[in-house]
């Protein structure tokens, strides 16, 4: 049996050395390859403008795009919610830190009472000479309390709170990255739909001109009735694509307004004029898969939550051991006169060493420890799965960027050839050496190719956004405070 002095020495040693029960955290290994499979193909692309990962949206060379991304980062409500969660986590860290420190309080009271003489005490007092039924009492105390973190449970709780705070900071960065990427993606989608609408409207105008030509020939008896109807049907098919594209454009513009934290329709006039589809910039700082661990904020979130779950195992294990508290009181009390308060005779003091031990509750403690270990195993699997998905995102984005740009280049060359073919078929039709079917087929093929080319250009720009997002660009990784036990 330890004497009070020996127990005090053990407690002091534990507090001085900073020992804490439970496992110390070490960042686990992650399943990563040494390099990206598609990195070489991406770096060999020919693009006019290089882009910085920190402000990658500037690399598209579109001032309107940069303007909208900047405003979204200032006004987006999803980002506002994420920043509010950071504030909450910071408060939780402050509370966990304060739990390690002593607390103090001051209390005082002044009391005036009128004593009953019908009680046993009152009857005794009433029998004394000059008994005054009125009584006064005064008291003022300074108290202090400190839970001695002998076995490190409170320190483990602070580690968990710190890791959660860091996870919330990284979560806000992940939201920031997502907001920037989604805003840019919606903007490029708008420009792509506008380009497709221009192509469709141009084709409508071309088909109307052809219909007028066929109707004129029909009025002169040089074209059959079915040729007029064929041309009308072809015109109707092209016209039918316009409402579908317009619906998509309206939805994209509304989505952009919501991203900016404004009601739908707020920025529509700024986008009324059709703009060119931004071209994907050069990507020169892809790095390696290992760089994702410090660059991708969602991976930092997963890793910090794993650290928090590890610390909570120590919190649970600490319940095995007794908890000690030290309370002290220094004050003054008197029932004679307030003038006697704070005199030597009225002084009072006390020191209390408290003990709390869940001695017969080990079954429940075992269950809590098992639960904490299960949560850590879940967090570990989630972290490793997040790493795998992050590298998958990068590889998929690389592949989409390279292949969509190749597709756009091929379709652009095909569009030039089909434009000349359409002109030749129309001239041949006017000379009577080609049928109207040839002209209509040339129009249909040209429309399909032009529309596919605009889609490929749009998708290649969107793929570039996906690359920057997958690489974790758009924010600066912080240097996290160490969570080692001190």
Secondary structure, 3 states (H helix, E strand, C coil): CCCHHHHHHHHHHHHHHCCCCCCCCCCCCCCCCCCCCCHHHHHCCCCCCECCCCCHHHHHCCHHHHHHHHHHHHHCHHHHHHHHHHHHHHHHHHHHHHCCCCEEEEEEEEEEEECCCCCHHHHHHHCCCCCCCEEEEEEEEEEEEEEECCCCHHHHHHHHHHHHHHHHHHHHHHHHHHHHHHHHHHHHHHHHHHHHHHHHHHHHHHHHHHHHHHHHHHHCCCCCHHHHHHHHHHHHHHHHHHHHHHHHHHHHHHHHHHHCCCCCCCCCHHHCCCCCCCCCCECCCCCCHHHHHHHCHHHHHHHHHHHHHHHHHHHHHHHHCCEEEEEEEEEEEECCCHHHCCCHHHEEEEEEEEEECCCCCHHHHHHHHHHHHHHHHHHHHHHHHHHHHHHHHHHHHHHHHHHHHHHHHHHHHHHHHHHHHHHHHHHHHHHCCCCHHHHHHHHHHHHHHHHHHHHHHHHHHHHHHHHHHHHCCCCCCCCCCCCCCC
